[in-house]
Amino acid sequence: MSPSSARRLSSRHLTRLIVLAALGAAAASFGPPVQSQTARKPSPYENSRPLTADERAAQQAEDARKTGPAFLGKIQTQAEFQQLARVYNPGTPLEIPHVLFVIDRKQGGKIYYVNTPRYSLHENFARERRLLPANDKATLIAQYKEPQRRLLFGTLSWQRDLPGYTYEFWEGDRLTPELLKLTEEKLQASFYEPVRFKANSTLHEQVAQNSGLKPVTQESLLREQTFLPLNTGQAQGRLRIVASVDDTPDLAPTDILVLDEVPVALPPVAGLVTQRPSTLLSHVNLLAKGWRIPNAYVRDAVAALREHDGQWVELTVTSSGYQVQRIAKPEAPPPRAAQPLPKPDLTVKAIKPLSGMVTRDSRHCGVKAANLGALKSTLPPAATVPDGFCIPFAQYAAFMAQLGVPQRMAALEQRADFASDANVRRAELAALRQDIIQAQPDPALAAAWRERWQKQLQGRGVFVRSSSNSEDLPGFSGAGLYTTVPNVTQADALAQAVQTVWASVYNYEAYEARRAAGIGQDGVVMAVLVQQAAASDSSGVMITRDPFDASRRYVTYISAKRGLGIKVVEGKRQAEQLMYSSWSKAVQVLTRSAEDTQLVADAAGGVREVPIEGARQVLNDALVARLAAVGSQVKQRLGGADQDIEWAVQGDDILILQARPYIDGSR
């Protein structure tokens, strides 16, 4: 797509998680230069309902503004700002009124406040005023890249949550301190209220610092948000305010939960509202997308929704707000049709080293292990996959048969109390897991695992991880449902770690998720990935596209924390969150990590928590760009589907720990 081509933004561009809230009008599209200022078209949701009174009034006002002056040289009142402003998401908590401006350095810094409803792009205004030659792409691009450019293209916005006015540039604008100082001078002299510079990239933050300005950052704006849509949708259910998921054993698929924070694990529910921001790529948020349930952050949600506690409601989460309405108790939905699982190949019984594995080995080792095997030989030197091996499905199936687990489960599922009472299922599954973990290992198998560990991995610490046939399925990710045993360092602990992963097939949350999805429990098998542990300096998760707009393939979303990556996917505290555009080559910091501790491998086995010292920054720009490039390679190597990738950094090396197809929860 050429830099001069124009594209209209849907409301999803403007209101996807964090990017709308933190980036504002000019940076909302995070794409080529002219895409940073484009007109809005209604979302599909808006087309399906009548406009509200506020939206009708805003639309009428915008139509009237199109017939007003083409520009003003000064804005001396709020009425003049409104006369020129275009408004995104009118009448909602995410409303953004904004005015484009152009500064002409050739005319001594003359400023034009542009009639923004009339001119959707800076380019349109500049060409009509003959500030730019017609159809000259190179000259247009120079206005964003060259320090000696003639024109400065920016946007002035009202930030209702600060409150106050900010000005900003496209995130890929190669701004200099001299250009920023000129903009600051002209705006302060010609605008009726004080204005503050909003940085849309790490480069802009550095330029502001060199100019002696304290910028408004995306992170500071994010902290002011009262609502963020994690997953849009609509659900009916019983609203329950829950202090702790762990202490609430009777959660049901018909519950709409209001929580203080995102839990580490969760059985299927109808909807989620949390009153503390979390990480977009936490396991629970990924499960919510896979379950296609509405999920939102709402500040002070417990107080706001207290009156509905225990009542049947309909929760609607859209890109611009949420609504809770009381309803009569709905009829129970019909059971979901059975979802077939990939048929496992139980003829392969031998341990498989990652080296030499290809994606079709998922038939006996699961997608997780097979993908890593396929990447191990193709990613270097850009990144590496820590060495490891797979214990195939066949060994799990034989061990379960030896313990009589299939017959035990069949008997349980015939019991009326097991089928109807979640507390009974929880207790029976816990007892089954303990029996599997504590069962005497098969001596020959345990010896083979130890021998492989000692010879192939030199007896170093390993992570023992799941790789079942009920993960990474279309519409069912399985993220976080099964157990990982971290940093196993002792030979006698390896067998128990393997059996712990096997037993996690019967984790309560995993069983309930499969049950809700219509997945037959008797078809589930578990391979085990034994992989060399990495003493990572930082780790996290990335998605190889914008999680809220499938068309934005040039954007990589990255979540990061110091130390081992367990804390990132748990989502208990906010991670460092960044966006990288391969078009603009810009890094946008959405949040820095809120963690004050990190997990590190313990020499005696397992992990321990230690304090974090120094700055909150986890990743620098160069490392972000490298991670994005590796993500692109992983996507290409795995067939071109967008990927949800777990990574780690150890020294200068990027390590890939997992890659699964990214599941989009949009309806």
C-alpha positions in Angstrom: 0.0 0.0 0.0 1.5 3.3 -1.0 2.0 6.0 1.7 -0.3 8.4 -0.1 -3.2 6.0 -0.3 -6.1 6.7 2.1 -8.0 4.2 4.2 -10.9 4.8 6.5 -10.8 3.7 10.0 -13.5 1.5 11.6 -14.3 2.1 15.2 -12.3 -1.0 16.1 -9.2 0.8 14.9 -10.1 3.6 17.3 -11.2 1.6 20.3 -9.1 -1.5 20.3 -7.6 -2.2 23.7 -5.2 0.5 24.9 -4.5 1.9 21.5 -7.6 4.0 21.4 -7.5 4.9 25.0 -3.8 5.7 25.2 -2.9 6.8 21.7 -5.6 9.2 20.9 -6.8 10.4 17.5 -3.6 11.0 15.6 -1.9 7.7 16.4 -5.0 5.5 16.5 -4.3 3.9 13.2 -0.5 3.3 13.8 0.2 2.9 10.1 1.6 4.8 7.2 1.7 8.6 7.5 -1.6 9.5 6.0 -3.3 6.8 7.9 -2.6 8.6 11.1 -5.4 11.1 10.3 -8.4 9.4 8.7 -12.1 9.6 8.8 -14.2 7.2 10.8 -16.9 4.9 9.5 -19.5 3.2 11.7 -18.7 -0.2 13.1 -21.0 -3.1 12.3 -22.5 -2.8 15.8 -23.5 0.8 15.1 -25.1 -0.1 11.9 -27.3 -2.6 13.8 -28.9 0.0 16.1 -30.4 3.5 15.9 -28.1 6.4 16.8 -28.4 7.8 20.3 -29.5 11.4 20.9 -25.9 12.3 21.6 -24.7 10.6 18.4 -27.4 12.3 16.3 -26.5 15.7 17.7 -22.8 15.1 17.1 -23.5 13.9 13.5 -25.6 17.0 12.8 -22.9 19.3 14.3 -20.2 17.6 12.1 -22.3 18.0 9.0 -22.7 21.7 9.8 -18.9 22.1 10.3 -18.2 20.8 6.8 -19.7 24.0 5.5 -17.7 26.3 7.8 -14.3 27.9 7.2 -11.6 25.8 5.7 -9.2 26.8 8.5 -8.5 29.3 11.2 -5.2 30.9 12.0 -6.1 31.0 15.7 -8.5 29.2 18.0 -9.6 31.6 20.7 -12.6 29.9 22.2 -13.9 26.4 22.9 -16.7 27.1 20.3 -14.0 27.7 17.6 -12.4 24.4 18.5 -15.7 22.6 18.3 -16.4 24.3 15.0 -13.4 22.7 13.4 -13.3 19.4 15.3 -14.1 15.9 14.2 -15.4 13.7 17.0 -14.7 10.0 17.4 -17.1 7.9 19.5 -19.4 10.8 20.4 -21.3 10.5 23.7 -19.2 7.6 25.0 -16.4 7.4 27.6 -14.0 7.1 24.6 -15.0 10.4 22.9 -12.1 12.1 21.2 -12.7 15.6 19.6 -9.7 16.6 17.6 -8.5 19.1 15.1 -5.7 18.6 12.5 -3.2 21.4 12.2 -0.5 22.2 9.6 2.5 24.5 10.3 4.2 26.0 7.2 7.9 26.7 7.9 8.3 28.4 4.5 5.8 31.0 5.6 7.6 31.8 8.9 5.8 29.1 10.9 2.2 30.0 9.8 -0.3 27.7 11.5 -3.5 26.4 9.9 -6.1 24.9 12.2 -7.9 22.7 9.7 -11.6 22.1 9.3 -11.2 18.4 10.1 -14.6 17.1 9.1 -14.0 18.6 5.7 -10.4 17.5 5.3 -9.9 14.0 6.5 -6.2 14.1 5.8 -3.5 16.6 6.2 -2.5 15.8 2.6 -5.9 16.9 1.2 -5.7 20.3 2.9 -2.1 20.9 2.0 -2.6 20.0 -1.7 -5.7 22.2 -2.0 -3.9 25.1 -0.5 -0.9 24.4 -2.8 1.4 23.9 0.1 2.4 20.5 -1.5 2.7 19.8 -5.2 0.0 17.6 -6.6 0.5 13.8 -6.7 4.1 14.0 -5.5 4.5 11.1 -3.1 8.2 11.7 -2.3 7.5 15.3 -1.2 4.6 14.1 1.0 6.7 11.5 2.7 9.4 14.1 3.3 7.0 16.0 5.5 7.1 13.2 8.0 10.8 12.2 7.7 13.1 15.1 6.8 14.3 17.5 9.5 14.3 20.4 6.9 10.8 19.7 5.8 8.5 22.5 4.9 5.4 21.3 6.7 4.5 19.9 10.1 1.4 17.7 10.3 -0.1 17.3 13.8 -3.3 16.8 15.7 -4.8 18.7 18.6 -7.1 16.7 20.8 -9.2 17.2 24.0 -8.3 14.5 26.5 -11.3 14.3 28.8 -9.6 12.1 31.3 -6.6 14.4 32.0 -8.5 16.8 31.4 -6.8 19.1 28.9 -5.6 19.5 25.4 -2.7 17.6 23.9 -1.0 17.8 20.5 0.7 14.9 18.8 2.3 13.6 15.6 2.1 10.3 13.7 4.2 7.7 15.6 6.5 7.3 12.6 7.2 11.0 12.3 11.0 11.6 12.6 10.5 14.5 14.8 13.5 16.6 16.0 13.9 18.9 19.1 13.9 21.9 16.7 10.6 20.9 15.1 9.0 20.2 18.4 10.0 23.5 19.9 8.6 25.3 16.9 5.3 23.5 17.2 5.2 24.2 20.9 5.8 27.9 20.3 3.2 28.3 17.6 0.4 26.3 19.4 0.9 28.1 22.7 0.7 31.5 20.9 -2.4 30.7 18.8 -4.6 28.5 21.0 -6.8 29.7 23.8 -5.8 27.1 26.4 -2.5 25.6 27.4 -1.5 22.5 25.4 0.8 19.6 26.2 2.8 17.4 23.9 1.7 13.7 23.7 4.4 11.3 22.7 3.4 8.5 20.4 6.7 6.6 20.2 9.9 6.2 22.2 11.6 8.5 19.7 9.0 11.2 20.6 9.6 10.7 24.3 13.4 11.2 23.8 12.8 14.3 21.6 10.6 15.8 24.3 13.2 15.1 26.9 15.9 16.8 24.7 13.5 19.8 24.2 13.0 20.3 27.9 9.3 19.2 27.7 7.5 16.7 29.9 5.3 14.8 27.5 2.0 13.1 28.1 2.6 9.4 27.5 0.3 6.6 26.4 0.9 5.0 29.8 -0.3 8.1 31.7 -3.4 8.2 29.6 -4.0 4.5 30.1 -4.0 5.0 33.8 -6.8 7.5 33.5 -9.1 5.2 31.5 -12.3 4.0 33.3 -13.2 1.4 30.6 -11.3 -0.8 28.2 -12.9 -3.5 26.1 -10.8 -6.7 26.2 -13.3 -8.7 24.2 -16.5 -7.4 22.8 -19.7 -9.3 22.8 -23.0 -10.0 24.5 -24.0 -12.5 27.2 -26.9 -13.4 29.5 -26.2 -14.8 32.9 -26.3 -14.3 36.7 -24.0 -11.5 37.7 -21.8 -12.4 40.7 -19.3 -10.2 42.5 -16.5 -12.6 43.5 -13.6 -11.7 45.7 -11.6 -14.8 44.8 -12.1 -17.4 42.1 -10.1 -19.9 44.2 -12.5 -19.5 47.1 -15.6 -19.8 45.0 -16.0 -23.4 44.0 -19.5 -23.2 42.7 -18.8 -21.0 39.6 -21.1 -22.0 36.7 -21.0 -21.4 32.9 -24.0 -19.1 33.3 -22.2 -16.7 35.7 -21.1 -13.3 34.7 -18.2 -12.5 37.1 -17.2 -9.1 38.5 -13.6 -9.5 39.8 -11.0 -7.3 41.4 -8.3 -8.7 39.1 -7.8 -11.3 36.4 -7.4 -14.7 38.1 -4.6 -17.2 37.2 -7.1 -19.9 36.2 -10.8 -19.9 35.5 -13.5 -22.4 34.6 -15.9 -21.4 31.7 -18.2 -18.5 32.5 -20.6 -16.3 30.5 -18.8 -13.0 30.9 -16.0 -11.1 32.8 -15.6 -7.7 34.2 -12.5 -6.8 36.2 -11.8 -3.6 38.0 -8.0 -3.7 37.7 -6.2 -3.6 34.3 -4.2 -6.7 33.3 -2.2 -8.1 30.5 -4.0 -8.6 27.2 -2.2 -11.9 26.7 -2.9 -13.5 30.1 -4.2 -17.0 29.9 -7.6 -16.0 31.2 -8.0 -13.2 28.6 -7.0 -15.7 25.8 -9.5 -18.2 27.1 -12.2 -15.4 27.1 -11.4 -14.8 23.4 -11.6 -18.5 22.7 -14.9 -18.8 24.6 -16.1 -15.7 22.8 -17.4 -14.1 25.9 -17.6 -10.4 26.7 -14.7 -9.2 28.8 -13.9 -5.7 30.0 -11.9 -3.6 32.5 -14.2 -1.2 34.3 -12.8 1.0 37.0 -14.7 0.6 40.3 -16.8 -2.1 38.7 -17.7 -3.7 42.1 -19.3 -0.4 43.3 -20.9 0.3 39.9 -22.5 -3.1 39.6 -23.3 -3.9 43.3 -27.0 -3.4 42.7 -27.0 -6.3 40.2 -25.2 -8.8 42.3 -27.0 -12.2 42.2 -29.4 -11.0 39.5 -29.9 -12.3 36.0 -28.6 -9.7 33.5 -27.5 -9.1 29.9 -24.0 -7.8 29.6 -23.0 -6.0 26.4 -19.4 -4.9 25.8 -18.8 -2.8 22.7 -15.8 -1.0 21.5 -17.0 2.2 23.1 -18.7 1.1 26.3 -20.6 -1.5 28.3 -24.1 -2.0 29.5 -25.8 -4.2 32.1 -29.6 -4.7 32.0 -31.7 -6.9 34.2 -33.5 -9.8 32.5 -35.7 -12.7 33.5 -33.8 -16.0 34.0 -33.3 -17.3 30.4 -33.9 -20.9 29.4 -30.9 -23.2 29.6 -29.1 -23.3 26.2 -29.1 -26.6 24.4 -25.9 -28.7 24.8 -23.1 -27.9 22.4 -22.5 -30.3 19.6 -19.5 -32.5 20.2 -16.3 -31.0 18.9 -14.0 -33.7 17.4 -10.4 -33.9 18.6 -7.5 -34.7 16.3 -7.1 -38.4 16.4 -3.8 -39.3 18.1 -1.3 -41.7 16.6 -0.6 -44.2 19.5 1.7 -46.4 17.4 4.7 -44.0 18.0 6.0 -45.0 21.5 9.6 -43.9 21.5 10.8 -40.6 22.9 11.2 -38.0 20.1 13.9 -35.3 20.3 12.8 -31.8 19.2 15.6 -31.8 16.5 14.2 -33.3 13.4 10.5 -33.0 14.4 8.1 -31.4 11.9 4.6 -30.1 12.2 3.0 -33.4 11.2 4.5 -34.9 14.3 1.6 -33.3 16.2 -0.2 -36.6 15.5 1.8 -38.3 18.3 3.4 -35.3 20.2 0.8 -32.5 20.0 0.9 -29.2 18.3 3.1 -27.4 20.9 6.0 -29.9 20.7 5.7 -30.3 16.9 5.7 -26.6 16.3 8.8 -26.1 18.4 10.5 -29.0 16.6 9.7 -27.5 13.3 11.1 -24.1 14.4 14.2 -25.4 16.0 16.0 -26.0 12.6 14.6 -23.0 10.8 14.8 -20.0 13.2 18.6 -19.7 13.8 20.5 -17.3 13.8 17.6 -14.9 14.5 16.4 -17.0 17.4 16.8 -20.4 18.9 14.5 -23.0 20.5 15.9 -24.6 23.7 16.6 -28.2 23.2 14.3 -30.8 24.5 12.3 -34.0 23.8 8.7 -35.2 23.6 7.2 -38.1 25.5 4.5 -39.2 23.1 0.8 -39.7 23.5 1.2 -43.5 23.5 3.1 -43.5 26.8 0.3 -41.5 28.4 -2.4 -43.7 27.1 -0.6 -46.9 28.3 -0.1 -45.5 31.8 -3.7 -44.3 32.1 -4.9 -47.8 31.0 -2.6 -49.4 33.5 -4.2 -47.3 36.3 -7.8 -47.9 35.0 -8.4 -44.2 34.5 -10.7 -44.6 31.4 -13.0 -46.9 33.4 -12.9 -44.7 36.4 -13.9 -41.6 34.4 -16.6 -43.5 32.6 -18.1 -44.5 36.0 -17.9 -41.0 37.3 -19.7 -39.6 34.2 -22.6 -42.0 34.8 -23.2 -40.6 38.3 -25.9 -38.0 38.5 -24.2 -36.0 41.2 -21.0 -35.8 39.1 -22.9 -34.5 36.1 -24.9 -31.9 38.1 -22.7 -30.7 40.9 -19.5 -28.7 40.2 -18.3 -29.3 43.7 -18.5 -33.1 43.3 -16.6 -32.8 40.0 -13.9 -30.7 41.6 -13.4 -33.1 44.4 -13.4 -36.3 42.3 -11.0 -34.8 39.8 -8.7 -33.7 42.5 -8.6 -37.2 43.9 -7.9 -38.7 40.5 -5.0 -36.3 39.9 -3.5 -37.2 43.2 -3.7 -40.9 42.3 -2.0 -40.3 39.0 0.8 -38.2 40.4 1.5 -40.6 43.3 1.2 -43.8 41.2 4.4 -45.9 41.0 6.2 -44.9 37.7 6.8 -47.5 35.1 10.5 -48.4 35.9 11.4 -48.8 32.2 9.8 -45.5 31.1 11.2 -43.5 34.0 14.7 -44.9 33.3 14.3 -44.0 29.6 13.3 -40.4 30.5 16.3 -40.0 32.9 18.7 -41.4 30.3 17.4 -39.1 27.6 17.5 -36.1 30.0 21.1 -36.9 31.1 22.5 -37.7 27.6 20.6 -35.1 25.4 20.3 -32.3 27.9 23.3 -33.1 30.1 21.0 -33.3 33.2 20.4 -29.5 33.2 17.3 -28.0 34.7 14.2 -28.5 32.5 10.6 -27.3 32.2 8.1 -30.1 31.9 5.2 -28.9 29.9 1.9 -30.1 28.4 1.4 -30.9 24.7 -2.0 -32.4 24.4 -4.4 -32.9 21.4 -6.9 -30.6 23.2 -4.8 -27.5 22.8 -4.4 -25.0 19.9 -7.6 -26.1 18.2 -9.7 -23.8 16.0 -11.8 -21.8 18.6 -10.3 -23.6 21.6 -6.8 -22.5 22.7 -6.5 -24.4 26.0 -4.2 -21.6 27.2 -3.2 -22.1 30.8 -5.5 -25.1 31.3 -2.7 -27.7 31.9 0.2 -27.7 34.3 3.8 -26.8 33.7 6.4 -28.0 36.2 9.2 -25.4 36.1 12.9 -26.0 36.5 13.2 -29.7 37.4 16.8 -30.3 38.4 16.8 -33.7 40.2 16.6 -37.0 38.4 14.1 -38.5 40.9 11.8 -35.5 40.4 11.5 -36.0 36.6 9.1 -38.9 36.7 6.8 -37.1 39.1 6.9 -34.0 37.0 5.8 -36.0 33.9 3.0 -37.6 35.9 1.9 -34.2 37.2 1.6 -33.0 33.6 -0.3 -36.1 32.7 -2.6 -35.6 35.7 -3.4 -32.1 34.6 -5.7 -33.5 31.9 -8.0 -33.7 34.8 -7.4 -30.2 36.2 -10.9 -28.9 37.1 -10.7 -25.8 34.8 -9.5 -28.0 31.9 -12.2 -30.5 32.4 -14.9 -27.8 32.6 -13.6 -26.0 29.6 -13.7 -29.1 27.4 -17.1 -29.9 28.8 -18.5 -26.5 27.9 -16.9 -26.7 24.4 -18.5 -30.1 23.7 -15.1 -31.8 23.6 -15.3 -35.5 24.4 -13.3 -36.2 27.5 -12.4 -39.8 26.5 -10.6 -38.5 23.4 -8.0 -36.4 25.3 -4.4 -37.6 25.4 -1.3 -35.8 26.7 2.2 -35.7 25.4 4.9 -34.1 27.5 7.5 -31.7 26.4 10.7 -31.8 28.4 12.7 -28.7 27.5 15.9 -27.2 28.7 15.2 -24.3 31.2 16.5 -20.9 30.2 17.8 -18.4 32.9 16.0 -15.6 31.0 16.6 -12.0 31.7 13.2 -11.1 30.4 10.3 -13.0 28.9 6.8 -12.6 27.6 4.3 -13.1 24.9 3.7 -11.5 21.5 1.0 -11.6 18.8 2.0 -11.2 15.2 -0.8 -8.8 14.4 -2.9 -6.2 16.1 -5.1 -8.2 18.5 -8.1 -6.0 17.8 -7.8 -5.6 14.0 -7.0 -8.5 11.8 -6.1 -6.2 8.9 -3.2 -4.7 10.7 -0.7 -7.4 10.0 2.2 -5.0 10.1 1.8 -4.4 13.9 3.3 -6.7 16.6 1.9 -6.6 20.1 4.4 -7.5 22.8 3.9 -8.1 26.5 7.1 -8.5 28.7 8.3 -8.8 32.2 11.7 -9.5 33.8 12.7 -13.0 34.7 10.8 -16.1 33.8 7.6 -15.7 31.8 5.1 -17.3 34.2 4.1 -14.0 35.6 3.2 -12.6 32.1 0.7 -15.3 31.2 -0.7 -15.3 34.8 -1.7 -11.7 34.2 -1.8 -10.9 37.9 0.1 -7.6 37.5 0.3 -5.4 34.5 3.2 -6.2 32.1 5.2 -3.9 29.9 3.1 -3.6 26.8 4.4 -2.3 23.5 3.3 -2.1 19.8 5.8 -2.2 17.0 4.9 -1.2 13.4 7.0 -2.6 10.6 5.7 0.3 8.5 6.7 3.2 10.7 9.5 1.3 12.5 8.2 3.0 15.7 7.9 1.6 19.1 4.9 2.7 21.3 5.0 2.0 25.0 1.6 1.4 26.3 2.6 0.4 29.8 5.7 -0.3 31.7 5.8 -3.3 34.0 4.0 -3.0 37.4 6.0 -5.8 38.8 8.4 -5.2 41.8 9.6 -8.8 41.9 10.6 -11.4 39.3 10.8 -15.1 39.1 14.2 -16.8 38.7 15.2 -20.4 38.5 16.4 -21.9 41.8 19.5 -24.0 41.7 17.8 -26.6 44.0 14.9 -26.8 41.6 11.7 -24.8 41.0 11.6 -21.1 41.0 11.9 -18.3 43.5 10.8 -14.7 43.7 13.4 -11.9 44.0 13.1 -8.1 44.1 13.5 -6.1 40.9 16.2 -3.4 41.1 16.6 -0.5 38.7 14.3 1.0 36.1 10.9 -0.4 35.2 11.8 -0.6 31.5 12.1 -4.2 30.3 12.8 -4.0 26.6 14.7 -1.4 24.5 13.7 -0.4 21.0 16.3 -2.5 19.2 15.2 -5.6 21.1 11.5 -4.9 20.3 12.3 -4.7 16.6 14.3 -8.0 16.8 11.4 -9.7 18.6 8.9 -8.5 16.0 11.2 -9.8 13.2 11.4 -13.2 14.9 7.6 -13.2 15.3 7.3 -12.7 11.5 9.6 -15.6 10.8 7.7 -17.9 13.2 4.5 -17.0 11.4 6.0 -17.7 8.0 7.5 -21.0 9.1 4.2 -22.2 10.6 2.1 -21.6 7.5 1.3 -17.9 7.6 -1.3 -18.0 10.3 -0.9 -15.3 13.0 0.8 -16.7 16.1 0.6 -16.3 19.8 4.3 -16.7 20.8 6.0 -17.2 24.2 9.6 -15.9 24.1 12.5 -15.3 26.4 15.7 -13.3 26.2 18.9 -14.6 27.6 21.9 -12.2 27.1 21.7 -11.3 23.4 19.8 -14.4 22.5 16.1 -14.6 21.7 14.5 -18.0 22.7 11.2 -19.2 21.4 9.3 -21.3 24.0 6.0 -21.8 22.4 4.0 -20.9 19.2 0.3 -21.5 18.8 -2.2 -20.1 16.3 -3.7 -16.8 17.6 -7.4 -17.2 18.3 -9.5 -14.1 17.6 -12.5 -13.8 19.9 -14.4 -11.5 17.6 -17.8 -12.7 16.5 
